[in-house]
Amino acid sequence: MTAPRAMKETERIQGMRGPGRGGPMGGGMVGQKPLEFGPSIKRLIKRLRPERPKVIAVIVAGVISVALTAAGPRVLGRATDVIFAGFIGKNLPAGLTKEQAIEAVRAQGQAKIADMMSGIDLVPGQGIDFTALRNVLLIVLGLYAFAALLSFLQGFLLNDVVQHTVFRLRSEVEDKLNRLPLRYFDLQPRGELLSRVTNDIDNVAQSLQQTMSQLLTSLLTVVFMLGMMISISPTLALIALVTIPVTMFIAGMVMKRSQSQFITQWRKTGSLNVQIEEAFTGHSLVKVFGRQREVQESFEVDNDGLFKASFMAQFLSGLIMPVMMLIANLNYVIIAVLGGLRVASGTLSLGDVQAFIQYSRQFTQPVTQVASMVNLLQSGVASAERVFELLDAEEEPDEEAITETPAEAHGRVAFEHVSFRYDEDQPLIEDVSFHVDPGQTVAIVGPTGAGKTTLVNLIMRFYDLDAGRITLDGVDISGLRREDLRSQIGMVLQDTWLFQGTIRENIAYGRPDATEEEILTAARATFVDRFVVSLPDGYDTVVDDEGGRISAGEKQLLTIARAFLADPALLILDEATSSVDTRTELLVQHAMSALRVDRTSFVIAHRLSTIRDADLILVMEDGRIVEQGNHHQLLELDGSYAALYNSQFSGPIIPQALPEPVGPSPS
């Protein structure tokens, strides 16, 4: 059974428009509600719950790694103090105590130097203690090496967490697409849907990968660096803290302005995908009608819109980094000046000031990083919301409670006062009733838009009824699982569909467990074997939906062979032979006659010559059955069917000569 779009464009309701439906080659645009940043990011974080043990390990590794990194400058400051104390002590007379040396310097009128010496652990007459210096440097080296190892472990675990989360998200989206009703796809441009499934999910993965690692590390760094600065000098730490509210205020202002631009950016991306997908799919049509310039202009409009939205989003969010760097540099200058004064007064040692300056740089850097990640975070959350909208779409009704199984299939179909409409304001199928016995061939004819394809779509339960019921072998199809129902039906559409694979795999699509002999039997019965044997790779020839090296008619034969192999109880042919020549059509009809034994066949055809032998012909107009009977009965009625039949087989109507114009000659 083939399963591409089951609804032809010619059968769609006139005027039915949903979000994102555009004209030919023009693309559509799916509307976007304003980004709800808080709820969306909370929902995204909740998706990490299955990876909770790994997330905890990531946090623990991050805490220890940042703590060791934070301890590094403080310990390294001890090395500076050892060097400075050795340099000063070497120039002092040996044999004096530290207090005596300080008093001697103060007595010489050098009070500032004496105050500075009071904050240093020195020994007069002794130079640099290289043993102590070596020990300090080894400790610092060990701290940084262990911190780097934990940081590597954190990155490895985080990558595992993100990839598993995105893996589950992709799987959920795939499962969701299979649960969505056909109506949803009727109202969604394919390019927009593909953009959500591919571009947006990839953007979510990238955003999670970068923001989770940097955000965790940055927040921990801020906490630890602030703690170390307070331990050195609460006054200088208070000055450094001033940068946080200033940074958050500026980041908040930028976020408000860039947020809407990121939403527009991804909406424009989807719109551009729609335009490209339509233009490439209909490339031949564009060439035939010479619409290359119009398509190019449409592309340029969408591309320009995406460029402007992306430029403004990146430009506004990109303002954060230089502004933050300016604030950080001003803070650095202030701390350096005040720290130098503290060293001169003996309140702090040179090593402490050196460590504090390093902490202040490392303190402002993560704040700047958090601010600079705003654009990436906004972009990722905007994409996540678009994916969540897809996941929140209304699904087909749940069938878990259905326990009834279909009886032995014979193909008895009955419509009982069936009514259906795509749009509540536009009636289509109204109070249709008829029944078909097993083995009968039912032809459905009528003008374009009469509801012929819709009628068979209702049998497949592609759409649910508004009123009435349809029974298969006496069982209401609404009481059957869709999978069980469709397993008894084979359907061949006018629009063929092949997937990327060999001819053999395409034929066996409806019955993967079919044997090689069964596949060959189906191929020979539907005359597929006739052209396959001429191909270099035979049944191993790789084809796709574009057809590759086979013609449109040969593609149609492959879909018929697929239905033949499925051996269904009910066969639906929707203009199934429209792409084959007349001789092949007759051969296929003979082949299908063997398949129709004790099975019901619904045939939709515009060429009435193909359905003259049908057991029952239904003539539809405006969603109603206006006539029914066999070919001869309907011709005797001399009604709608007779008019359709005669219009195809009568000679051309020659208009009567027009009267001569009255008045002066044009010349």
N, C-alpha and C positions, 0 to 999 in steps of 0.2 A: 504494500500500500504506500503510495506516495503521500508526502505530508508537507508540501510547501504551502504558500498562501492559498487557502482553499477558496478564497473569494475573489472573483475576477473584478477588474476595474469596471467593466461594463455592467456588472450587476449591483454595484454599490448604489446606495440611495442618493438621489440627486440632492445636492446641497448639504450632504452630511460633512461637517467639518469639526474636527477636534483640535486640541492644542497642537500646534506645530505642523498642521497640514498646509502645504504650500502648493503652488502650481507646478507644472512640468518644468523641470530643470531649475526651478527657482529656489528650492529648499524651503525649510520651515524653521520656526524658532519656538522652542519650548519655553513657556513662561516660567519665571523663577520668583518664588516668594522671597522676601528679605531674609538674609542669612541669620538664623538663630544660633549665634556662636556658642553660647553656654550649653543649651540642651544638646546640640550636635556633638560638641567635643566630649560631653559626658557620655553620650551614647557610644562614641568611638572608643573611649577608654574602657567602657564596660566589655567591649569585645576582647579585651586582653585577659579576662577572667580565666579562660581555660589554661592560660600560661602563667597562672599565679605563682607557682613555685619558682619558675625561671625569673619572673619579674622580681620576686623577693631576693633571689640571688643577685640579680643585676643591681638592686638597690644596695644590698650589703657590700658588694664589691665596689660600688661607687663611693659609698660612705668611707670605707677603709682607704681606698685609693686617694680620695680627696683629703682625708685626714693626714695621711702620710705626706702628701704634697704640701699641705699647709704647714706641717712641722718643719719642712726643709729650710725655708728662709730663716726661721728662728734659730735653728741649729747652725746654719751657715753664718748667722750673725756672730756666733761665738768664735768662729774662725777669724772674722774681721777684728774682734776684740783682742784675740791672742796676738795677731800681727801688730795691731796698733799699740797694745800694751808692751810688746817686746821692743817696738821702735822707740817708744817714750822711755821705757825703763833702761835701755842701753845707754841713753844720754844722761842718766842720773848717777850720782856718786854711789858706789857700792857700799854696803854696810849700814845704810840708813833704812829706817822703816818707811812704809808708805806715808804715814802721817808726818814724819819728820821731813820727808822730801817735799810734801805739799806745803808745809809751813815755810820751808826754805824758799820755795818759788814764790809764795805769797809775800814773803818778806822782801823779795826783790821787786815788788810792785806789779807782778804779773798775776793779778787776782783771777782773770778770766781763764788762764791756763791752769791755775791751781784748782778752780772749780771743775774744769774738764777732767783733770787727773783724778779728782775724787770719785768720779763715776767709772774709773777703770781699775780692773784687778791687776795691778802691776807690782813688780819687784825691782827696786832700784838697783841698777848695775847689771840686770839680767836681760839678755836679748830675747829673740823669738823662741818660744818653746815648740820646736818642730814635732816633738812626739805628741803633744797635745793637739797641734794643728793637724797631724796625720789622722789621729783618732776622730777628730771632728769631721774631716773630709770623708773618711770611710763610712761614718754613720750617715752622712748626707747622701753618699753614693748608694748605700743600702736602702735608704728610705725611697729615693727616686726610682731605683730599679724595681723594688717590690711594688711601688705604686704603678709603674708602667705595666708590670705583669698583670696586676688586678684590672687595670684599665683595658688591657687586651682581652682579658676574660669577660669583662663587662660588655665590650663591643661584640664579642662572639655570641654571647647569650642573647644580647639585644637583637642581633640580626636574626637569630633563630626565632625569637618571639615574634618579631615583625613579619617575617616570611610565613610563619605558620598562621598568623592572624589574617594576613592577606589571602593566603591559600583558602582558608575557610570562607572568607568574604567572597572570593571568586566562585567557590562551590555553591554558596548560598544564592548568589546571583544567577548561576546556571540553573539551579533547582527552581528558583523563582520564575525564570523565563518559561520553564516547562509547566508551571502551574498557572500562568496567566491566561486569561481567556483570549480568544482571537480578537475580540473587540478592542482590547488594549493595543494590539499591534496595528489595528486599522487606524488608530488615532495617533500613532507615534511614527515620526520619520525614522527610517532605518539608520541613517547616519547619526542622528542624535542618540539613538539607543546604543549603537556601537561605541559612540564616544563615552557614554557612561560606563559601559562594560570594560573598555580598554583604557582610554586616557585617564578617566577619573580614578579608577582603581589603582593604576600605576602612580598617579600623583599622590594618592593616599599613602601608598607604600613608601614613596620617597619622603613624604612629610613626616611619617611616623619614624622612619629610620633616622632622620637627621634631628628632628626636634626632641624626640625622647632622650637620645643620648646627650645632646648638648644641654637640653633643659634641665635634666637631672644633675648633670655635672656642674652646670652653672649655678643652680640653686644651692647645691651642697657647698660649692666654692664660696659663695657669698656668706653662708652661715659660718663656715670654719674660718674664713679670713677675717670676718668681723669679730669672732671670738678671740683670735690671736691678736688683733689690733687693740681690742679692749684690754687684754692682759698686759700689753706693752704700755699703752697710754690712752686712758678713757677720753681725754680731751681731744687728742688727734683723731680718735675713732669717731667722735661725735661730728667732727668736721667732715670726715669721709662719708658719713651717713647722709649728709645733705644731698649727695648726688642721687640717692635713690628716689625721693619724691620728684626731683627735677626730671630724672630720666623717665619715670612712669608717666608724668604729666605730658611730656613731649610724645612718648610712645602712644598714649591714649589719643592725643590729637591726630596723630598720623593714622592710627587704626580706623578712626571714624571716617576719614576721607578715602582711605585705600580699600576699605572693606567692600563697598559697593562696586569698586572697580574690579576686584577679584571675582565677584559673582558674575559681572558682565563678561569678564575674560573667558570663563569656562562656558558661559552660555553662548558666546560668540564662537568658541571652539566647536561646540556641538552643531551650531548653525552652519559653520564652514564645512564640517564633515558631511552634513546633509547635502549641501550643494555639490561637493566633490563626488560623493557616492552616486548621486543622480546623474551627474554629467558623465561619469565614467561608465555607468551601467547603460546609459542611452547614448553612448559615443557615436554609434553608427547613425542613430536618428538625428543627432546634432549635425553630423556631416551631410546627411541627405538633404536636410532642410536649410543648410547654410547658416546655422545659428551659432557658429563659433564665436562671433563677436559678442553676441548677447550673453552667451555663457561666460566668456572672458570678463565682460563688464560686471556680471553678477558676482563672479568670483572676486574681482577686484574690490567691489563694494563690501563683501563679507570679510575679505582679507584686511581691508583698510580698517573696518570696524574692530577686528580682533587686534590689529596693530595698535590702534589708539587705546583700547581698553588695557592691553598688556603693558603698553608704555606708561600709562598713567599709574597703573597699579604698582609696577616696579619702581617708577620714579618716586612716587610718594613714600613707599616703604623704604626705598633706598636713601631717603633723607635722614633716616634714623642714625645710621652708622656715623656719618661725619659730625652730626650734632653731638652724639654721645662721645666721640673722640675729643671734641672740643671741651666738653664738660670734664672728661677724665684728665685731660692735660692741665686744665685750670686747677683741678683738685690736686694734681701731682705737684704743681708749682707751690701751692699754698702749704702743703704738707712738708715739702723739702725745705722751705724757708723756716717754718715753725720748728721743724725737727732740728735744723742746724742751730737755732737759738737754744733749744733744749740741751743739745750736746755742749754748747758753749757754756751753759749755766751748770752743767754737771748733773742735770736732772735725768738725762738718758745717756746711755753709752752710744758710741758710734755704731756698734753692731746692731743695737736695738733700732736705731733710726734707719739703718740700711735695711733691716728686716721689715720695718713698718712701711718704708717706701715700696718695697717689693709687694707687700701685702696690699697696699693701696692700689697698685697697678693691677694685681690679680683680683682685687675686689671690684674695680670698675670694669675690668674686661668682661667678666661673665654677665654683669648688668647690661653692658653693651651688646653682648651676644644674644641675650634674651630679647632685647629690643629689636635686634636685626633679624631675629627669627620670626618676628611678627608676620612678615609677608609670606614666608613659607607656611607658617601655621594657618594663616587665614586661607591661603590657597588650598591647603590640604583639607581643611574643614569644609570649605565650599564644595570641593569635590565629594567629600564624604556625604554631605547633605544630598547631593544629586543622586548618589548611589542609594542612600536611605529612602529617597522618594520612590525609586524603583522597587526596593524591597517592601515598601509600605503599600504598593499598589494593590487594589482589590483582586483577589484570586478567584479562581473557579470554586464553586461550593465544595466543601470537604466531603469525601466519599468514604471515609473510614467506617461510618456506621452502616454502609450498604453491605448486606450479606447475601443478597439474592444473586444467584449465578444464572447465566443464560442457559436455556434449554438447548436441546439439539437443534442446530441451525438448519432451517429450510428456506428462509427468505420470504415469509409471509409478512407484508408490510401494510399497515393501516394508518391513515391520517384521520383523526376524529376532531372536527371543528377546531383546527389549528389556526392560531393567529400569532403573528410576530411582526415586530417593527424594530429597525435600528434606532430610529429617533422617535421619541414619544409623540412628537407633533406630526410625524409623517407615516401614515399607515402603509403597510406593504403586503404581507400575507394576511388575508382576512377570511376566517371561517372556511378553511379548506378541508374537505373530506373526500377520501377515496380509499380503496383497498386494492392490493395487488397479491395475487396468488403465487406460490412458489413456481419457478420455471418461466414465469412471464417476463416479457421484455416491455418496459414502459418507456415511451418516448415523451419528452417534455419539450414543447415548442412554444414560440411566442416572440414578440418583439423584444428588442434590447431593453433591459430594465424591468421586465415583467415579473421577475422573481424566480426564474428557473434555477439558477445556481443556488440561491438562498434556500430553495426547497430541499435540495439534496444536502446542503450544509446542516439543515435542521435534523436530517436523519443521522448525520455523523455526530450530532450534539456539539458542533462548533459553537453554536449559540443555543441558549435555553429559550423555551417557548414562553410567550406571554399568556396564552390560553390554549386549551385543548390538550391532546396528547397524541403521541406516535407510539405504535406498538410494533415489535418485531417478534414474529411467531407467538403473538398473544401477550407478550411481556412489555409493559410500559418501559421505554428506553430510559426514562428519567430515573427508574429504579435500578438501572444497571451501572456498573462502573464504566467510565468512558473507555478505559483500556479494554475491558471485556467486550464492550459493544464494537469498538473499532477493529478488534481482532477478527471480527466476522465479516468485515467490509473491505472490499478492495476499491480503490478510487484512482482514476486516471484523469488528470486535468488537462486543459488546453495549454496552460503554462507548464512546460516540462521543468523538472528539477533533477539534477544529477549532483552527487557530491564528489569530492576529490578522491578518486580511487579507480580501481580497474573496472572494466565492463562486467566482469564476473561478480565483483562485490556489489555493483549497483543493481544488478538483477536480483541478487540474493538479499537485498536490503530488507524486504518484508519477511524473509525466512532465512535467518543467518545459519540455521542448522541444515539447510538443503544440501543434498548430495550433488556431486558434479554431474551425474546423469540427469537429475531433476532440473538442474540449471540448463543443461544443454537441451532437454526436452522442451522447456518453456521457450528457449531462444529459437528453436526450430519451428515451434508452433506459431510463433509471432513473427517469423521471418527475420529475426535479428541475426541468426546464423549466416544468412545470405550475404550480409555486408561485413560481418566480423571476420569471416575467414579470409577476406581480402586484405585485412590490416596486418602489418608486419608482426605485431605482438599478439594478434588474435584476441582472446578473451582477457589477456593480461595488459591490454592497451589501457593506459591511464587517461581518464577523462575527468571533466569537472562541469560545473554549471554553465560554463561558456561553450561547452561542447567539444573543444579541441579539434580533432581531425574528422569529426562526424557531423553530418548535416542536421538541420532542425527536425526533418522527418525521421531520421535515424534515432535521434534522441527520443522522439515520441514513441518509436517502436520499443526502445529500451524500457520506458515507463510502463508500456503495455505488458511486456514480458515480466516485469516486476510484479504487476497485479496478477498475471496468469500464474506465476509460481506460488503466490500467496494462497491460491485456491480458496477464495472467499465464498461465503454463503450469499452475500449480496454484492453486486458489482455496479459501480457508478462510473459512467463514462461521460465526462463533461467536455464535449467537443474534442474527444480523444484522438480522432483521426483527421483533425483539421490540417495537420502539417504533413500528411502523407499524400502520395499521388492516388488517383482514382483506382488504379489496378491494385496497388498495395492495400488500399482501404478495403476492397472486396475480399482480398485474401485474408486480411485480419478479421473481417467479419465472419468468414467461414471458420477461422481458427477459434474465434470466441464462441461460436455456436456449441462446440463441445463443452466449453466451460460453463455454459448457461443451463445445462441439464440439472433440473431440480434446484435451480437458483434463480433469484430475481435479478433483473438488470434494469438500471435506470440510465437512459441515454438522453443527453442534451445535445441537440444538433440544430444547426441553422440550415444545413443542406438536407431538405426533406427527402431527397432520394435515398438517403441512408437509413431512414426509419420507416419506410413504407410497409415493411414486414413486421412491425412491432405489434404485440398483442393488444396494447392499450396506448393510445396517444392522448396526452393531456395538453390542451391549448390554454395558455395562461395570458392574461392581460391585466395589468395593474394589480398583481398579486392575487388574482382570483382565477379559478378554473372555469373558463367560459364554455368549453366544449370538451367532451371525452368520448372515445370510441376508437375503432380501428380505422385504417386508412380509407377504406371504401365507405364506411358509415359516415365519416366526416365529410367526404367529398359530396355525398348525397345530401347532407345538410346544407351545403352551399353557404357556409358561414365563414368564420374567421380562418379556419384551417384551409378551406377551399381558396380563399383569397390569397393566403400565404403561398399555397402550392402553385396556384396559377401565376402568381407574380414571378416565380422562379422558372417556370417551364413554358410560359406563353411567350410569344414574340414581342419585340419591342413595340411600344406604343408610339405611333407616329402622330404628332400633333397636327391638327387641322391648320390649313393655311390661314394666316392672319389677313384681315381685310386691308386693302390699300389705305394708307394714311390720307386723311382729308386735309387739304390746305396747300399752300405753295410748295414747290419743290425745294429741298434743302439747298440745292445749288443756286 
